[in-house]
Amino acid sequence: MRKLPSLLRFLALAMTGAALLSGCKSKTAQAEKTADGLTKIKVGYIGLTCEAPLYVAFEKGYFKEQGLDAELVKCEWGQFKDLVGTGSIHVVHQPIMAFLKPIEEGLDVKLTAGIHRGCLRVQAPLGGNIKTVQDLKGKRIGVPGMGTPPFIFANRVLGDNGIDPRNDVEWKVFPSSELGLALEKGEVDAIANSEPIGLLLLADKKVQNIADQTLDEPYASEYCCGVIVNGKYADINPDATAAVTKAIMKGAKWVETNPRAAAVMSVEKKYIASNPELNAEALGRLRYVPSIAGGKEAIRGAAEGMKRAGILKPDMDIDNAMKKIYREYPGVNDEWLKDQEVEKVAMGQIQPNQWELVRQELATIGSPTEIKTCCNAGNKAMAAKTTP
């Protein structure tokens, strides 16, 4: 079997991107103010299920509550690191592991909080021969792109189980919305994806989980996504950085309290292209208990796993990297979040018959594998929202 040297290409691209970023003129400076004294800030998003805290913070007024005039800018997944690196957008809510290699190669961003755990999976056909991670050796794995969070998660899973992701598997790239079809047609033996693609395939009884970031240790105890801020913006605008971190943390607390309401809001406000009950089931599987300490420790867990997978340099000093990457601000802590009250919306929680609600919803719109979901939002043109 021909082995695609994907990891080497990924590393080369990451280094090239970092070099280009270092040569770009940063757009980051002292933050502008509105006429009524709010600090302007650009918040990037893709349109994923797990980005619900951003949508909630915007819609519930948490950005304004913190003195911010937030502009939500929709971007492609592949653009994120470049845009936040050059300061075209100031803050994102993204998987921590996706930024560690670019940071190692010079990308200037800072992490300020862990937001939630677990949104990635590795899956194989239901009832097939692949039942464990060890069964993936020598197989073809479909991913939505080299260097994407699902690709990195799959690399970590393989490396943690003694499989060389550079030589022992073959990687094949498909659009997120076509991964299930590629698996069904036999073009790949397994796939790595993010929510709600994985849940769609489970609902359609097409796949079984081989690795689940929500359930499998050590990943289940690790914060997946965090608040990531352009480094220069964080340095020049510490008050705004602290404020945006607070707003997103409070948005996450609202999501944890009202996951179904947050999922419905995300769809109805057209932040994501999914279906309300399906999105609620996907969102309800994630744990939105933001943590400053947890976000910091997530760097260590991700870095150690990525070193084992050969993505990060074997001599990388993780303790030094944590000091370089992480930023903490007075008053932005787990105790502050505990004191924040959020409403509990009637019927806003995951219902006891949630799976039945999903099945009823899907029955009205056809097979789940035919649905255009939020995970292919990266193929859409950039759009923007401004604070109402």
C-alpha positions as CSV (number, residue, x, y, z in Angstrom):
1,M,0.0,0.0,0.0
2,R,1.3,3.4,-1.0
3,K,1.8,5.6,2.1
4,L,1.0,9.2,1.8
5,P,3.7,11.2,3.6
6,S,0.9,13.4,5.0
7,L,2.4,14.2,8.3
8,L,5.7,15.4,6.7
9,R,3.6,17.6,4.3
10,F,1.6,18.9,7.2
11,L,4.7,19.8,9.1
12,A,6.2,21.5,6.1
13,L,3.0,23.5,5.5
14,A,2.9,24.5,9.1
15,M,6.5,25.8,9.0
16,T,5.8,27.6,5.7
17,G,2.7,29.2,7.1
18,A,4.6,30.3,10.2
19,A,7.3,31.8,8.1
20,L,4.7,33.7,6.0
21,L,3.0,34.9,9.1
22,S,6.2,36.2,10.6
23,G,6.7,38.3,7.4
24,C,3.1,39.7,7.4
25,K,2.4,43.1,8.8
26,S,0.1,42.6,11.8
27,K,-3.2,44.4,11.7
28,T,-3.3,44.4,15.5
29,A,-3.0,47.6,17.4
30,Q,-4.7,49.5,20.2
31,A,-8.3,48.4,20.1
32,E,-10.8,51.0,18.7
33,K,-13.7,52.3,20.7
34,T,-17.2,53.0,19.6
35,A,-18.9,56.4,20.3
36,D,-20.5,54.9,23.4
37,G,-17.2,53.6,24.8
38,L,-17.4,49.9,23.8
39,T,-14.1,48.2,22.7
40,K,-14.3,46.8,19.2
41,I,-13.2,43.2,18.8
42,K,-13.5,40.7,15.9
43,V,-14.5,37.2,16.9
44,G,-13.9,34.5,14.3
45,Y,-16.2,31.4,14.0
46,I,-16.7,28.6,11.5
47,G,-20.2,27.5,12.1
48,L,-19.7,24.4,14.2
49,T,-21.9,22.8,16.9
50,C,-19.2,23.3,19.6
51,E,-18.9,27.1,19.0
52,A,-22.3,27.6,20.7
53,P,-20.7,29.8,23.5
54,L,-19.8,32.4,20.9
55,Y,-23.3,32.5,19.5
56,V,-24.8,32.7,23.0
57,A,-22.4,35.4,24.2
58,F,-23.4,37.5,21.1
59,E,-27.2,36.9,21.3
60,K,-27.5,37.2,25.1
61,G,-25.5,40.4,25.2
62,Y,-22.5,39.0,27.2
63,F,-20.0,40.8,25.0
64,K,-21.7,44.1,25.6
65,E,-22.0,43.3,29.3
66,Q,-18.2,43.1,29.3
67,G,-17.8,46.5,27.5
68,L,-17.2,45.0,24.0
69,D,-18.6,45.7,20.6
70,A,-18.1,42.3,19.1
71,E,-18.2,41.6,15.4
72,L,-18.7,37.9,14.6
73,V,-16.7,37.0,11.4
74,K,-17.4,33.8,9.6
75,C,-14.3,32.1,8.2
76,E,-13.2,28.9,6.5
77,W,-11.5,26.3,8.8
78,G,-8.3,26.6,6.8
79,Q,-8.1,30.3,7.2
80,F,-8.3,30.5,11.0
81,K,-4.7,30.3,11.9
82,D,-3.6,32.8,9.3
83,L,-6.4,35.3,10.2
84,V,-5.8,35.2,14.0
85,G,-2.1,35.1,13.5
86,T,-2.1,38.4,11.5
87,G,-4.7,40.0,13.7
88,S,-7.4,40.1,11.0
89,I,-9.5,38.5,13.6
90,H,-8.7,38.9,17.3
91,V,-10.1,35.9,19.1
92,V,-11.4,32.4,18.2
93,H,-12.9,29.4,20.1
94,Q,-10.9,26.5,18.6
95,P,-9.3,23.1,19.4
96,I,-6.1,23.7,21.4
97,M,-4.2,21.0,19.6
98,A,-4.7,22.6,16.2
99,F,-2.6,25.6,17.2
100,L,0.4,23.9,19.0
101,K,2.4,23.0,15.8
102,P,2.0,26.5,14.3
103,I,2.9,28.0,17.7
104,E,6.0,25.9,17.8
105,E,6.9,27.3,14.4
106,G,6.3,31.0,15.3
107,L,2.6,31.7,15.3
108,D,1.9,34.4,18.0
109,V,-1.3,33.5,19.8
110,K,-2.3,33.1,23.4
111,L,-4.7,30.7,25.2
112,T,-6.7,32.3,28.0
113,A,-9.3,29.6,29.1
114,G,-10.4,26.0,28.4
115,I,-14.1,26.0,27.3
116,H,-15.3,22.5,26.8
117,R,-14.2,18.8,26.4
118,G,-14.6,16.4,23.6
119,C,-16.0,16.9,20.1
120,L,-13.8,14.6,17.9
121,R,-14.1,10.9,16.9
122,V,-12.5,8.1,14.9
123,Q,-15.2,5.8,13.4
124,A,-15.3,2.7,11.3
125,P,-18.2,0.8,9.6
126,L,-20.7,-0.8,12.0
127,G,-20.2,-4.6,12.1
128,G,-16.9,-4.4,10.2
129,N,-13.5,-5.8,10.9
130,I,-12.2,-2.6,12.6
131,K,-13.2,-2.7,16.2
132,T,-10.2,-1.3,18.1
133,V,-7.5,1.3,17.4
134,Q,-5.0,-1.5,16.8
135,D,-7.1,-2.6,13.8
136,L,-6.4,0.7,12.1
137,K,-2.8,-0.3,11.3
138,G,-2.4,-0.6,7.5
139,K,-5.7,1.0,6.8
140,R,-7.0,4.1,4.9
141,I,-8.3,6.9,7.1
142,G,-10.5,9.7,5.7
143,V,-10.1,13.2,7.2
144,P,-11.5,16.6,6.4
145,G,-8.0,18.0,5.8
146,M,-4.3,17.6,6.9
147,G,-3.7,19.6,10.0
148,T,-7.4,19.8,10.9
149,P,-8.4,18.9,14.5
150,P,-9.9,15.5,13.4
151,F,-6.6,14.7,11.7
152,I,-4.5,15.7,14.7
153,F,-6.8,13.7,17.1
154,A,-6.5,10.6,14.9
155,N,-2.7,11.0,14.9
156,R,-2.7,11.2,18.7
157,V,-4.9,8.1,19.0
158,L,-2.6,6.2,16.7
159,G,0.6,7.3,18.4
160,D,-0.8,6.6,21.9
161,N,-1.5,3.0,20.7
162,G,1.9,2.3,19.2
163,I,1.0,2.9,15.6
164,D,3.2,5.2,13.5
165,P,0.8,7.7,11.9
166,R,3.4,8.6,9.3
167,N,4.0,5.1,7.9
168,D,1.4,2.7,9.3
169,V,-1.7,4.2,7.8
170,E,-2.8,6.0,4.6
171,W,-4.5,9.4,4.9
172,K,-7.2,10.5,2.4
173,V,-8.9,13.9,2.3
174,F,-12.6,14.5,1.7
175,P,-15.0,17.3,2.5
176,S,-16.5,16.8,5.9
177,S,-20.0,16.2,4.5
178,E,-18.6,13.5,2.2
179,L,-16.7,11.4,4.8
180,G,-19.6,9.1,5.5
181,L,-20.2,8.5,1.8
182,A,-16.5,7.7,1.3
183,L,-16.7,5.2,4.1
184,E,-19.8,3.6,2.6
185,K,-18.3,3.4,-0.9
186,G,-15.2,1.7,0.5
187,E,-12.8,4.5,-0.5
188,V,-11.6,4.5,3.1
189,D,-11.6,2.0,6.0
190,A,-12.2,4.6,8.8
191,I,-12.8,8.3,9.2
192,A,-12.0,11.0,11.7
193,N,-14.6,13.7,12.1
194,S,-16.1,16.4,14.4
195,E,-19.7,16.9,15.6
196,P,-22.3,16.6,14.3
197,I,-21.0,14.5,11.4
198,G,-20.1,11.7,13.8
199,L,-23.5,11.8,15.4
200,L,-25.3,11.8,12.0
201,L,-23.5,8.6,11.1
202,L,-24.3,7.0,14.4
203,A,-27.9,7.9,14.1
204,D,-28.0,6.4,10.6
205,K,-26.4,3.2,12.1
206,K,-23.6,3.4,9.6
207,V,-20.6,3.4,12.0
208,Q,-19.2,2.5,15.4
209,N,-16.8,4.6,17.4
210,I,-13.2,3.4,17.5
211,A,-12.0,6.4,19.5
212,D,-14.3,9.0,21.2
213,Q,-12.8,12.2,22.6
214,T,-15.8,12.6,24.8
215,L,-15.5,9.2,26.5
216,D,-12.0,7.8,26.1
217,E,-9.2,8.7,28.4
218,P,-6.9,10.6,28.5
219,Y,-8.8,12.7,26.0
220,A,-12.1,12.9,27.9
221,S,-10.4,14.7,30.8
222,E,-8.7,17.2,28.6
223,Y,-10.2,20.5,27.4
224,C,-10.6,20.2,23.7
225,C,-11.3,23.8,22.7
226,G,-10.3,27.1,24.3
227,V,-10.2,30.8,23.9
228,I,-7.3,31.7,21.6
229,V,-6.3,35.3,21.1
230,N,-3.9,37.0,18.7
231,G,-0.7,37.5,20.7
232,K,-0.1,41.2,19.9
233,Y,-3.8,42.0,20.6
234,A,-3.5,40.2,24.0
235,D,-0.3,42.2,24.9
236,I,-1.6,45.6,23.7
237,N,-5.2,45.1,24.9
238,P,-5.1,43.1,28.2
239,D,-8.4,44.5,29.4
240,A,-10.3,43.6,26.2
241,T,-8.7,40.2,26.2
242,A,-9.8,39.6,29.8
243,A,-13.3,40.9,28.9
244,V,-13.7,38.6,25.9
245,T,-12.6,35.6,27.9
246,K,-15.2,36.3,30.5
247,A,-17.9,36.8,27.9
248,I,-17.2,33.4,26.3
249,M,-16.9,31.6,29.6
250,K,-20.3,32.9,30.6
251,G,-21.7,31.9,27.2
252,A,-20.3,28.4,27.9
253,K,-22.0,28.3,31.3
254,W,-25.3,29.2,29.6
255,V,-24.8,26.4,27.1
256,E,-24.1,23.9,29.9
257,T,-27.3,25.0,31.6
258,N,-29.4,25.1,28.4
259,P,-27.8,22.8,25.8
260,R,-31.0,22.2,23.9
261,A,-31.9,25.9,23.8
262,A,-28.4,26.8,22.7
263,A,-28.6,24.2,19.9
264,V,-31.9,25.5,18.7
265,M,-30.6,29.1,18.8
266,S,-27.5,28.2,16.8
267,V,-29.7,26.8,14.0
268,E,-32.5,29.3,14.1
269,K,-30.1,32.2,14.1
270,K,-28.3,30.6,11.1
271,Y,-24.9,30.3,12.8
272,I,-24.8,26.6,11.7
273,A,-26.5,24.6,9.0
274,S,-27.9,21.7,10.9
275,N,-31.2,20.6,12.5
276,P,-32.3,21.7,16.0
277,E,-32.9,18.3,17.7
278,L,-29.8,16.7,16.1
279,N,-27.7,19.7,17.1
280,A,-29.1,19.4,20.6
281,E,-28.1,15.8,20.9
282,A,-24.6,16.6,19.7
283,L,-24.2,19.6,21.9
284,G,-25.6,17.8,24.9
285,R,-22.7,15.3,24.7
286,L,-20.1,18.0,25.4
287,R,-19.3,19.4,28.8
288,Y,-19.2,23.2,29.0
289,V,-17.5,23.8,32.4
290,P,-14.9,26.5,31.5
291,S,-11.7,26.4,33.5
292,I,-8.6,28.6,33.6
293,A,-6.5,25.8,35.2
294,G,-8.0,23.2,32.9
295,G,-7.2,25.1,29.8
296,K,-3.6,25.5,30.9
297,E,-3.2,21.7,31.6
298,A,-4.8,21.0,28.2
299,I,-1.7,22.4,26.6
300,R,0.4,19.7,28.4
301,G,-1.9,16.8,27.5
302,A,-2.2,17.8,23.8
303,A,1.6,18.5,23.5
304,E,2.6,15.2,25.0
305,G,0.3,13.3,22.7
306,M,1.4,15.2,19.7
307,K,5.0,14.6,20.6
308,R,4.3,10.8,20.7
309,A,2.6,11.1,17.3
310,G,5.7,12.9,15.8
311,I,3.8,16.1,15.1
312,L,5.7,18.2,17.7
313,K,9.5,18.1,18.0
314,P,10.6,15.4,20.5
315,D,12.7,17.9,22.4
316,M,10.0,20.5,22.8
317,D,10.0,21.9,26.3
318,I,6.3,21.7,27.3
319,D,6.7,23.6,30.6
320,N,8.3,26.5,28.7
321,A,5.7,26.3,26.0
322,M,2.9,26.6,28.6
323,K,4.5,29.7,30.1
324,K,4.8,31.2,26.6
325,I,1.3,30.4,25.4
326,Y,-0.9,30.9,28.4
327,R,-2.1,34.2,29.7
328,E,-4.0,34.8,32.9
329,Y,-5.7,38.0,34.0
330,P,-6.8,39.4,37.4
331,G,-10.4,38.6,38.1
332,V,-10.6,36.0,35.3
333,N,-10.8,32.8,37.1
334,D,-13.0,29.8,38.0
335,E,-14.3,31.6,41.1
336,W,-15.6,34.5,39.0
337,L,-17.5,32.1,36.8
338,K,-19.1,30.4,39.8
339,D,-20.6,33.7,40.8
340,Q,-22.2,34.3,37.4
341,E,-25.9,33.6,37.3
342,V,-27.5,32.4,34.0
343,E,-31.1,31.7,33.4
344,K,-32.5,28.2,33.1
345,V,-34.8,28.1,30.0
346,A,-37.9,26.0,30.1
347,M,-37.4,22.9,27.8
348,G,-33.9,24.2,27.2
349,Q,-32.3,21.0,28.5
350,I,-31.7,17.7,26.8
351,Q,-34.9,15.8,26.9
352,P,-35.2,12.2,28.2
353,N,-36.5,11.2,24.8
354,Q,-33.9,13.3,22.9
355,W,-32.9,10.4,20.6
356,E,-36.5,9.8,19.6
357,L,-36.8,13.5,18.9
358,V,-33.8,13.2,16.6
359,R,-35.2,10.2,14.8
360,Q,-38.5,11.9,14.3
361,E,-36.7,15.0,12.9
362,L,-34.5,12.9,10.6
363,A,-37.5,11.0,9.3
364,T,-39.0,14.1,7.9
365,I,-35.9,15.2,6.0
366,G,-34.4,11.9,4.7
367,S,-31.2,9.9,5.5
368,P,-28.8,11.6,7.8
369,T,-26.0,11.0,5.3
370,E,-27.7,13.3,2.9
371,I,-28.0,16.3,5.2
372,K,-25.8,19.3,4.7
373,T,-24.4,19.9,8.1
374,C,-22.5,22.6,9.9
375,C,-19.2,20.9,9.4
376,N,-19.0,21.8,5.7
377,A,-19.5,25.5,6.6
378,G,-15.8,26.1,5.9
379,N,-16.6,25.9,2.1
380,K,-18.9,29.0,2.4
381,A,-17.8,32.5,1.8
382,M,-16.8,34.8,4.6
383,A,-19.7,36.7,6.2
384,A,-20.0,39.0,9.2
385,K,-22.5,39.9,12.0
386,T,-22.3,43.0,14.0
387,T,-23.6,43.6,17.5
388,P,-27.3,44.4,17.5
